[in-house]
Amino acid sequence: MKTSLFIITILTCLIAAAWSQTTGDAVRIRQDELGLGARNLAMGGTGVVLTNDYSAIYWNPAGLSGLSQSQFMGEISHLRFSNQALFAGNQSDMGESYNHLRTLGLAIPLPTTRGSLVLAFGYNFVKDFDQYLYFTGINNLSNGLGFELDDGSGVSRFYNFDTNVSQTEEVADNGGLHQWSFGGAMALSPNFDLGVSMNFWQGKDEYSLNFRQLDDANVYNVFPADFDSYAVNQNLITNYSAFSLKLGGMFKMNQFTRLGLAMEFPTTFKVKENFSTSDELVFDDGYTDAIQDEPGIWEYKVRTPYRFDAGLGIQTERVSLAASATYQDWSQTRFEKPDEASLGEDYGSLLEENFLFAQNYRETINYHLGGELSLPGSNMFLRAGYAFFPTPLKDAPPELDKKYYSGGLGFRVGGNTYLDVTYLRGSWKRQSEDSYTPGGTLEDITENRFLAGIRYAF
């Protein structure tokens, strides 16, 4: 009978590595942010120049000045996330669905003797963390897993349980970032509008990892190392909060052409993590050893870089066309310690990660194209768009870039009410690897996203 079981340093390092903050954790906070507005997203996310509704508070607050009536806007979304994961020569096809309230907002024009002045406020869900990964296979590569066992003779030895095993892993993320936004815009001249928005960010990400390693082939069958299985469960709840400021301008170049510009200042997110870990080791004879770690809390900050948006649009009575771009320098992302925290070993290691941003990340420009057609003799609008989000990683293969194709319909229901329906399809690949599954997993990801919104002017 086994009289004692100790998970030694190498396993402790595996668990610690799972909670270590990396540059990828910081960049993903704002990476590939889709934004809001069913109409804008149907047209590829060209809202910096073509927005004519409440959602301008997110894309370009100067666009609010074009509203001549008060407007209410509401929107919901449904996401179907599909993932084909290839691991150790075995492919697993899995998916998950997510629903969110994306927008509830109000814009109100104020009386003026000249020009326009519009104020707006509301709730906006602008970035989701929703994703799902499942894979299984026989891995012949060592993950370094091992245990120190005492077989009852008083002598402890280290035994590996690391190769030629069946490995299964399930990783789930659920949550996102939302804003409480306050903004306004005014016409400074007949050809130029200026706007500003203040955004109070809140967010939550619920992450879980379930890993199981099985000796299906009965390779480990000699006492005391007659291992049957090892399982670990990790849970991480991350809360975000921040304040950001965005400025926007809209130039009316002629009767039909507009130039939209927007700038968002660097934003510092306060991050608070609550994490817990439990594991269980089972032997062939049914002997089980389980450990439940004490939950922990970890706080730090992430400063995200400037964001610059520019777009050019042509708008006639029947047709609207636009192209826009978003520039961000991800190498300027930084970890920061809380103001009240001392610079101990933990925060020293965290701040050392800042050297890796310049080494591993680059500037990116997201491209957006879109258009809208008002069908003659009807109250219907046809929309289509395309968006391209290059990976911020240096020297990364183009398969990691995200591409979105979109289309949608708009309906005028009565004189002051519009219904908008949008479909987006995004696809990209991702190479992922963790301490438990050496060799990594090649993921082929597809997003099918549906949005429905209402706009009511009064």
N, C-alpha and C positions, 0 to 999 in steps of 0.2 A: 504494500500500500504506500502511496506517495504521502510523505509526512509534511512536506512543505512545497510551496510553489512561489517563485518570485519572478516577476517580469523585470528583466534587467535593463541596463542603460540603453541598449540599442532600441528597445521597444519604447522606452520613455522618450527617446529622441524622435521616434516616428510620430508619437502623439503630439509632442511639442511643436514639431514642424507643421502639423495640420493647422495650428492656431497662429503661426507666425504671420505677421502682416507683411505683404509683399507689394512691390510697385504695381502689380496687376490689380490688387485690391483697391488701391487708390485711384487708378485710372478708370476703372470700371464704374465709378460713381457717376461720371458724366459722359462716358463713352457711348457713342451711337444713340444719342438722345433723340427720340422721334418727335416729341412735341405733342401738340393737340390740334383739334379742329378737323372734323371729317372732311370739310371742303378743302382745306389746305393740304391735308395728307393725301387726298385723292389726286391732287395736282403735284405730287412729289415732294411736298414740304417746302414750297416756294413762298411761304407766308410772309417773308421779309418785305416783299414788294406787292403782292396781290391781295393781302388781307383786307376785307371790308366788313369785319364783324368783331365781336368781343375778343376772339382769340388773338387779335393784334397785341394784346397785353403781353403775350408770350413771345411772338415772333418779332414784332417791331411796334412798340407802343405809339409811334407816330401815326400808324394806320388808323388809330381810333378817331382821329380828327375827321375822317370821312363819314362818320355816322351823323345823320341828321335827325334820327329818332332814337329814343331809348330802346335798348335791346336786351332781352334775356336769352341766354344760351345754355343748353344742357346737352350732355353727350355721354354715352356708354360704349364699352368695347368688349369684344370677345377675342381671345387669342388661343389658337391651337398650335402648340409647340411640338414638333416632331423631330426625332433624333435617331438616325441610323448610326450606331456605334460599332466600330470594328476593333476587337480586342483579341489578341493571340489567335488570329485567323478565324474568329467566330463573330458573326454579325448579329446584333440585336436591334430590333426596330420597336421603339417605344414612343409614347407621346403623352401629353398632359394638356388640360384646358384651364384657362384663367379668365375671370371676368373682373372688370373695374368700372367704377364711375369715374369718368375722365374730366368732366367739366361741369361746373355750375357757376355762371357769371352774369354780371349785369353791367351795362354801359349806359351812361346818362349824359346827353348833351346839356350844357348850361346856356342860358340866354347870354348873348353878347351883342354889342353894338356893331362889331366888325369881326369877320373871320369866324372861328369856331373854338370852343373849349369843351372837351369831353372828358369825363371822369369814369373810371371803371374799377371794379373789384370783384373777386371771386375765388373759387377753388379750382386748381388745375392739377391733374395727374399727368406728369410729363415724362417719366422714365420708369420702366418696369425692370425688375430683376428676375422675372419669372423664367425658369428653365428647368429641364429635367434630363437626367442621364442615367441609363441602366446598361450594364454589359456583364457578360460572363464568359469564361473560357479557361482552358488549361494553360497555365503560365509556367514555362520552363526557366524563366529568369528569376534570380534570387532577389527577394525584397528585404533580406537581412533579418527576417523575423526569427526569433529564438528565445529560449527560456532556460533558466537555471533551475534544475530539479534535484531533489534529495530523494533517493530511492529507499530510504529507511536505514541505510548503513552509516549515516552521519557524514557522508562525502557528497558534496554538491558538484555537479558538472553542468556545463552549458551544452544544450542540444538545439540544433537547427530545426526549423520547420518552415522552409523558405522556398523550395523549388518543386517542380512537378506536382503542383497542387491545382485544384479548381478554385478560381477566384470569382466572386460576384460582388459588384459594387453598384449602389444606388445613391445618386446625389440629386437633391431637390432644393431649389430656391423658389421663394414665393414672397413677393412684396414689391416695393418701388418707392419713388420719390414724388411728393406732391408739394404744391405751393399754395399759400394764401397770398394772393397778389393784389396790389393796389397801384393804379397807374392813371395817367392822364396825358392828353395831347392838346396842342393848340396850333392854329394856323398863324405863323409869324409873318407870312406874306402870301399873296395869291398862289405862289409857286413852291412854297416850302412849309412843311409841317414838322413840328418837333414834339417828341414824346418821351416819357420816362416811366419806368415801372419799378416798384420795390417788391421783392419777393421774400416771403418768410417760408423757408423750406422745412419740411418734416419728412421723415422716411423711415421705413422699417424693412429689414430683410430677414426672413426666417430660413436658415440653411440647415440641412441635415445630411449626414453621410452615414450609410450603413454598408459595412464591408464584412464579407464572410469568406473564409478560406477553409477548404475541405480536402481531406486526404482520401479522395474517391478511389484512387488506385491502391490504397493500403500500403503505401511506400514506407510510412512511419509506423512500424508494428512491433518494435523491440522495447520492452519495458526498461526504464520508466518513460521513454519518449514515444509511447504508442499514441501519438496524436490523432485525434479524429477531426476536430474543427476548431477554428478560432474566429470570433466575431467581435466587432467593435462598432459602437454607435456614437456619433459625435453630433451635437446640436449647438448651433450658434445663432443667437438673436442679436442683430445689429440695429441700433437706432441712430438716425442722422438728424442734425438740425443745422441751419445756416441762414444767413441773410445775404441777398444779392441785389445788385443795382444794375439796371439796363437802360441805356439811352438809345434813341432811334430818331432817324430823320427820313423824310419822304420828299423827294424832289419831283415836281411835275414839269418834265422837260418840254412837253408840248401837249396838245389835246389828248393824245393817246398813250404817250410813253411816260413811264415812271421809273425812277431810280430810288431804291430803298437801301438804307444803311443802318446797321445796329451794332452796338458794342456792349458786351457784358463784362463788368470788372471781375477780377479774380475773387473767388468765393471760398471762404474757409468753413469747412464742415466739421462740426463736433461729432465725434464718433464714439459710441458706447457699446461695447460688446459684452454679452452674457453667454458664457459657454459652459458646456458640461460634456463629460466623456464616461462611457461605461464599456466594459469588455468582458468576454467570457471564453474560457479555454476548456474544451471537452476532450476526454481521452476515450480510447476504444472500450474500456470497461465501464464507461458511464460516469467516471469521476469528473466533477465539474469544479472549476475555480472561476469566480466572478469578482470583478472589482468595479465599484462605483466611485468615481472621483468626486470631490467636492466641487460644486459649481464655482466659477470664477467670473470676475468683472475686469475689464480692461478698457481704458479711455485714452483717446488720442485725437489729433486733428489732421485734416487733409486740406491743403490749399490747392484749388483747381485753377488752371490758367485763364487768361483773357479769352473771350470768344468774340470773333468778328464775323458779321453776316453782311452780305451784299447781294442785291438782286436787281435785274432789269426786266420790266414787264411792259407789255403792250395790251391795252384794254380798249375794245370797241363795243358797240352795242350788242354784238352777237358773239364775238370771239375774244378770249383772253389767253395770252401766252406769256410764259415767264421762265427765266433761268436764274438760279441763285447759287451761292457758294458759302460755306462756313469754314473759317480758318481757326485752328487751335494748335498751339505748340505744347504737346504733352510732356516734353522734356522739362517744362517749367513746373510740373506738379511737385508738391512737396509734402512730406510728413512734418508735423509739428507736435510738440508735447503740450499738454494742458498748462495754462499759465501758473497754476498752483502746484504743479508737480515738480519734484527735484529731478536733476539729471542723473538718475541711477543707471544701473547696468541695462535694465529693460529699455528705457527710453534712449540710452546711448546706442543700443543695437537698432532701434527703430530709426533714429536719425541717420545712421550709416546707410540705410536704404536709399537716402536721397542722392547718393553718388550714382546710383544705378539708373535714375531717370534719364540723365543725359547719355548714358552708355547704351540704353536699350530702347529708348523711345524717340520719336521724331515729330515734326510738324505734319499736319494733315489738312487737306481741303476736301470737304464733302461737297458733292455736286448734286444739284436738284433741277429737274426739268418738268414742266407741266403746262396743262392748258385746260380751258373750259369752253364748251360750245353751247349757246342757248338755242334750242331747237325752235325754228320759226313756227308760229301758229300754235305753240303749246306752252305749258308752264314747267317744262322739263329742261334740265341742264346735264350735259354729258361731260365727264371729266376723266383725265388720264395723266399719269406721271411716272417719273423714274427718279430714284435716289441712289447714290453711290457713297458708301462709307468705307474709306480705306483703313486698314488696320494701322494703329499707331505704333506697332512694333517695327524696329529697324530690320531691314534685310529679310522680311517675312515673305513667304510665297504669296502670290496674288489670290490663291484659293481662300485665304483668310479674310479677304475683303467682303463686305456685305453689300448685296444688291437688292433693291426693293422695286417691284413693279406694282403700280396702283391704278385703280379705276373707281369711278363712283357715279352716282346719280344724285341730282338735286331736284326737289319738287317744290313749287310755290303752291301752298295750300291757302287759298284766299289771298288777300292783298298783302298781309303782313307776316305770314307764317311760312317758314321754309323747313322742309325735312331733307336731311342729307344722309346718304348711305354710301359707305366706302369699303373697299376691299384692298388689302395690301398682301403681297406675297414676297417674303424675304428669304434669302438662302445664302449660306456660307459654310465653310469647313473650319474645324478647330482641332488642334492637337493638344490633348490634355494628358497629364501624368501626375501621380502622387506617390508618396512613399510606399504605399501598399501594393501598387500595381506597376512595377517597372516595365519598360517597353511602351507604356502609354496606350492611349486610345485615340483613334481617328474618328472624329464625329462629323457627320454630314447632316446639317441642321436646316430645317425648313420651318418658317413661320407663316401661318395663315391667320390674318387679323381682319376682323370685321368691326366697323364703327357705325353707330347710328346717332344722329344728333338732331336737335330742333333749335331753330332761331325764330324768335318772335319779337317784332318791333311794335312799339306802342307810344 
